[in-house]
Amino acid sequence: MFETTIAGSLPKPAWLAEPDRLWAPWRLQGQDLIDGKRDATLLAIKIQEDAGIDIVGDGEQARQHFVHGFLENIEGIDFAHKVEMGIRDNRYKAMVPTVTGPLKLKGRVHAMEAQAARAHTRRKLKFTLPGPMTISDTIADRFYGDQVKMAFAFADLLNQEARALERDGVDVIQFDEPAFNVFTTQVADWGIKALEQAAAGLNCKTAVHICYGYGIKANTDWKETLGGEWRQYETIFPAIAKSRIQQVSVECRNSKVPLDLLALLKGKDILVGVIDVASDIVETPEDVVATIEAAMKFVPKEKILACTNCGMAPMHRDIAAAKLNALGAGAVLARKRLG
């Protein structure tokens, strides 16, 4: 009960990439970079195990960014001539590659890190992929001329890689869809269908991560405009509840999401975000228990997993590690008190 996991990314070692940054440039090249990515993946697994995390992940150590790390092995995308584009309804701008032709996988995308992680842990293994709606909001289109058509093309490629990850021994495949709470009306129109297409045919657990973003200034500033209650999920939770996706990751710690909205996800496992990734204040085990207990008013305890609010890539490594320790210790305490 109250299994622990992470939303996705962890900070990278300073020898691999510039620290404390999103989209951090690599500090290695060629074979050294490949070896460094693998070493960092194994280190991320070890850090999670030491913290008592039950369902570990690769920490996205081999990816510069959670979306572009998937895109780098796809034909039909031009990375050489990036363009500036507004992301998440122009919340912030980023330099993004461009779709210039039909999309096709060049081969496996995440085989190295998934297989390395599986070979070096006996714990359940989760792997994250960007969702099709979020990809379509994080890349420029100069070929399809239709965001929905392009998103479904990406869904097909995601499904190919997801099936391969399952064969690698991955226990949970999570699709990250932060765009879901930005383009809320489109979620029921086509977002859920694209997500289900990405997850089609999988026998492992499937999850979707929706949140209010990394703890970067653009996101924290945006949250300040959302008022006393963040109710975007009220629109999209009913559609997610009807989907075939089994688990939903929700930002709960220090968020203004009304927890009663979790009741709209009846039947789903809820990855309750008990760790705030937008603050350097390290939670106590008591804090973790309090957030779990608050969620239990609306979610059966056997359906609750304890998680981070979002990825931790931009955080200081020592703070991220301390927060993981709090997550593990807090879950142990919750099992004693509430299990």
N, C-alpha and C positions, 0 to 999 in steps of 0.2 A: 504494500500500500504506500501511496505517496512516493512513487519512484521519481527520481530526479533526472533531469536532462538539461541541455542548453539549447537556446534558440538557434544557434548556428555558429557565428564567427567568434574567435578569440583573438586577442592581440598577437601579432607576430613578433618573434625575436628580433632585436635590433640588428643582428648580423644578416637577417634575411630581407628586411624591408625597413623603410624609415618608420620609427615608432610614433605612436599617438596620432596617427593620421588615417583617415579614410582615403581610398584610392592611393595608398602609399607606394611609391616607386620601389622596385626591387633593387637590392644592393649586390646581387650576384648575377652572373651571366652563364649561358651555355650549360654544360654538364654540372657545373657548380650550383647553378640555380635549381636544376632538377634534383640533385642530391640534397640541397638545402630545404627544398619543399618537403621532401620525404622525411628528413630529420625533424623538421618542425612539426610535421603531422604526428610523428611518434611521441614527441615531447608534449604536444597538446593532449594526446591520449593519456599519457602518464600523469599529467597535472590533474586531469579530471578524475582518474582513478584514485589518486592520493586524496582528493577532496571528497571522495565518497559518491561520485556521480554514478548512477546506475545505468543510464543509457548514454553512452559517450558518442562524440562526433569527432570528425577530423579537424574541427575548428576553422575550416576553410583556409587552411594555411597555404595551400597551393594556388589560391585565387587572389588576384589583386582586388577584386570586387565581386560580390556575390552574384551579380548578373553577368558581368563581362568575363568572368572566369569560365562560364559555360559557353559564351559566344566565341571564344578564341579558337575553337576547333570546328567551326562551321564554314562551309563554302557558301559564297554569296554575300559575305560581309567584308567590308573594306575598313580595316583598322588603320591603314596608312594615312587616310585623310579624314580625321575626326572633325566633327562640327559641334558647335555649342548648341545645346538644346535645354529647354526648361524641363525639369523632372518633377513628377508628382504635382501636376497642374501648376507648374512654374514656381513651386516652393523654393527650389534652388536650381542653379544651372550647372551643367557638367559637359565635358567634352566626350562625345559619344561616337562610336563607329556608325557606319551606314550600311543598310541592306541594299545591295546593288544587283542582286540576281536571285534565282531560285535557291532556297535554303536546303542544305544537305550536310549531314555529319561527315567529316573527313575520316572519322574512326571513333574509338572510345574517347570520352572527354575526361572522366575522373577515375579511370581504372587504377592509376598508380596509387593515389592516396586512399581510395576505398580498399584496395587489396592490401596495402601496407597496414592500414588500421585494423582490418579484419585478422591479419596474421599476428597482430601484437596485442590483442585484447580478447579476453573470454567474456567480456560483458556484452550486453546488447549494443548494437551499433546503429546509429542514425546518420543519415546523409541528407544534406539539404540541396535543393535545386531551386532556381528562380521559377516563379509561376509564369504562365504565358502572358497574362495581362500586364504584369510588372515588366517583363522583358519588352513588350511592345511600347511601354512608356519610358524605356531606358535606351532606346536606339532610334536612329533616324531612318526613315523609309524613303528610298528612291526607286523602289521596284514595284511593290504590291499596290500602292495607292489606296489601301484599305486596311485600317488597323486591325479589324476583326479577322480578315483573311490572313494577315501576317501572323497574328497571335495563334491561330489554329495551325499554321505551318510550324511555328515554334513548338506547339503542343505535341505534334507528331515526333519531333526530334527529342523533346524531353522524355516522351514515352519510350523511345528506343534506348536512351541512356538509363532511364529508371529501371527498365527490365534487365539491363545488363548489370546494374548495381545490385539488384535482387539476386542475380546469379553469383555475384561476388560475395554474397553472404550478408548483405545489409538487412537489418531487421525492421527498420522504419525509414521510409522515404518521405521527407517533408518538402512541400512546395511553399516558397516564400512569396506572399502576395500582399505587400504593403500597399499596392495600388488599389486594393479592394476597398479601403476606407477613404479613398480620395474620389474614385469614380463609382460611387455607390449605386447609382441607377443602372450602370452597365453590368454589375455583378450578376444580377438575376437574368438580364437580357442575354449575355453570352459568356461572362466571366466564369461562372460555375461549369458551363458546358466545356469550355476550353480546359479548365482545371481537371475535370473528370477524364477528358481525352488524354491529358498528360499522364494520368494515373491508371489508364485502362489496362486490365489484365494483370495487375499486380496482386500477389498473394500476401505480401508483407503488409505491415501496418502502414497506413497512409495518413499524412497530417498536412494541415495548412497553417502557416504562420502569418497572422495579420497583426499589424501594430502601428504605432504612431512614429516609428522610425528610430534610427540610431540616435545616440545622445550627442548629436552635433548641433551647432548653434541654429542652423536653418530649421531644424525640427523642433528644438525647444522654443524658438521664437514663434513658430507656427502654433504650437500647443497653447501658448499664452493667448491666442486669439479665439480659442474654442469655447471660452466661457467656463462656467462652474461645473458643467457636465459634458463629457464627450460621448455623444449619442450616435455617432456614425454607425456603430455596430448594430443599432436597433434596426437599421434598414437592411443590412446584409446577413445578419445571423439566421433569419428564417430560411433564406435561400441555401446557406451553408448547411443548415440542419437537415434539409431535404436531400443533400448530396450524398454520394457514396464515400466521401472522405471521412475517415474514422476519428481523427483527432484534430483539435483546434487549439492553437497557441494564442493566448490573449494577454496583453499588457495589464497587470493589476497593481503591482507595487508602486505607490506614489502616483498612480494615474487617477484621472477623474472619470474613468469608465464606471458607470453605475453597475455594481456587481449583480444586481437583479437581472441584468440583460443576459447573464450566463444561462439563466433558465430557458432562454430561447433556443439553446443548443442541446435540448433534451436528447439523450441517447449517445451523445458524443463524449469521448474522453477529452478533458480540458487540461491543457498544459497551462497551469496558472502561473503567470509571471510574478514571482515573489522577490526578484532581484532587480533593482532599478539600475539601468545601464546609463542613465543620464546624470548620475550623481556619483561623486567620489566617496561619499559616506558609505562605509561598509555596514551592511545589515548585521544584526545579531540573530542567532538562532531563534530567539523569542519573536523577532520581527517576522521571520519566515513562518513560524507557527501562526501568528496573528493573521497573516494574509490568507493562509490555507483555511483557517477557521472561519474567516469572513466569507470565503468562497463556498464553504460547506453549507451555508444557508440556502444556496441556490443550486448546488451541484452535489450529487451523492459522493461521499468520500472515496468510494471505490473507483470513481471516474476521474479523480484528481491526480495529476502529476505536477511536481514542482519544477519550475523552469525559470530561466532569465526572461526579462521583458522582451529583449531583442538581442541582436548580436552585440559583441563586446569589442569588435575590432579597433575602434578608435581609443580605447581606454588604456591607461597605464597598466603594464603587465602585473605589477605587484598588487594593485587594487583589484584587478580582475581575478587574480588567484585568491585573494582574501574573500572576495564575494562568492567564489565557488566553494570555498571552505564553509562559509556561512550557509550556503544552500544545502550542502551535504549534512552539516550538523543540525540545521533546522529541520530537515526531513526526519532525521533520527528522533529528534525531540517530538515532532508531530506524531510519529508512530506510537511513541510511548503515551502521549496524552490523549490522542484523538483516534488512534487506530483500533 
